[in-house]
Amino acid sequence: MGEMSHLKSLEERIAVLAVSMEKMKLAEYVKLLDNPWRLMYVNFIAGLARGVGIAVGFTILGAVLLYFLRKLVVLNLPWIGGIVAEIVRMVQLKI
């Protein structure tokens, strides 16, 4: 009976391992590694998407920041207003 329970335990572990490997999509990953041109293509597309996302995100963040800086200038705060006005002037001149 001892050997039977070890076999049963081993079968259960193998089943769990097989399910885990299927969840990781290991076969697709190995297939991707076997084709270097496809790997480069996928990485190139991912890099382009990442670059576009960074550019769009930075543009939106910069626009929001500039919007709030302009609002601070309108409040006419003595010390902060001068600094913010200088920053807005430099951005508008594209220095």
Secondary structure, DSSP 8 states (H G I E B T S, - for coil): -HHHHHHHHHHHHHHHHHHHHHHHTHHHHHHHHH-HHHHHHHHHHHHHHHHHHHHHHHHHHHHHHHHHHHHHHHTT-HHHHHHHHHHHHHHHHT-
